[in-house]
Amino acid sequence: MASLHTLVQRISAIIAVFNNILLIVLIVFKSHKKVGKYKYFMIYISVFELLYAVIDGCAAPKIFTKESAYIVFIYHDQTLLPPSFLPDLFLCFLWNLHGYFCSTFHL
């Protein structure tokens, strides 16, 4: 049984996927010529945000923090992915994407 937190996380992921696809379509077809190469940067960010939303929605990780430390749990009964797909490699990919997004906006 999924918790309320997991349901909210999955609904938010669905909304994020829809919004990012819409954003990419608008950038490609409706952006003004003066935007220039910045539109490719916006598409790049939207594609990675789309990927992050799908991964986060499927895995539904739980993050617990205390002061400056944190730990991430993924409960196998609340994930949409097979247990063999959830080892360290998946978590590294998820957190590398998170770090990438944080660093992108600090350019």
N, C-alpha and C positions, 0 to 999 in steps of 0.2 A: 504494500500500500504506500503510495507516494504521499509525502508530507505536503503541507501547504506551501512551504518554501520551495519544494521541487516543482509543484504545479505552477507557481508564480514564475519560477525560472524558465520553465518550458514555454509558458505563454509569452513571456518576454522574448525568448529566442525566436518564436514564430513571428512576432511583430518586428523584431530586428531583421529577420530574413526578408520579409515583405518590404520593409522600408529601404533596406540597402539595395534590393533589386530595383525598386522604383527610383531610387537615387541614381543608380548607374544608368538606367534608361534615360532619365532626365538629363544627366550630364552628357551622355553621348548624343542625344537627338535635339536637345533644347538649349544647350549652353551657347552663349554668345561667342563670337570669334575673338573678342578682346580678352577672353579668359586665357587663351593661349595654351601653353603647356601645363598650366596649373590644373587643367581638367584631368590630365593623366595622373597627376598626384592624387586628386580626389577619387578617381576610379580605383587607383591602387589601394588607398585606405579603405574604400568601401568593400573591395573584394576580400581583404584580410578581415575586416569586421564581419563580413558574411560568414567566412570560414570559422571565425571565433564563436559566433553565435550558434552555428550548427554544432560545433564540438561541445560548447558549454551546455547547450540544451540537451544533447544526448547523454552526456556524462553526469550532469547535475552535481558538480562537486560541492562539498561542504567545507568551508574554510573557518577554522577556529584560530583566534588570535589572543595573545596575552602579552601586553607591553610591546616589545620589539620582535617577538617570535610568532610564527604562524605554522600551522600544519593543515594539510589538505586531506580530506577523506572522500572516497567515492564508495558509496554503499552499492553493492552488487544488485540488491533487490530493487533499487531505485534508478538504475541506469538502463538506457535503451541499447547499450552495446554489449557484446559478449564479453565474459570475464577475461578471456585471453587477450583482448584488445586493450585492457586497462593497465598494464604494467607501467614501469617507470618511463618508458619511451613516450607513452601517451601523455603522462603528466608533464614531462619535459617539454613536449610540443605545445601543450596548453599554456604553460607558464612562459615559454619563450614568445608565444604570440602576445600574451599579456604585456610582457616587457617591451616588445616591439611597439605596441600601441602607445604605451606610456612614453617611450622615447621619441616616437614620431611627432607628438604634439609639443615636444620640448625643443624642436629644431630652431 
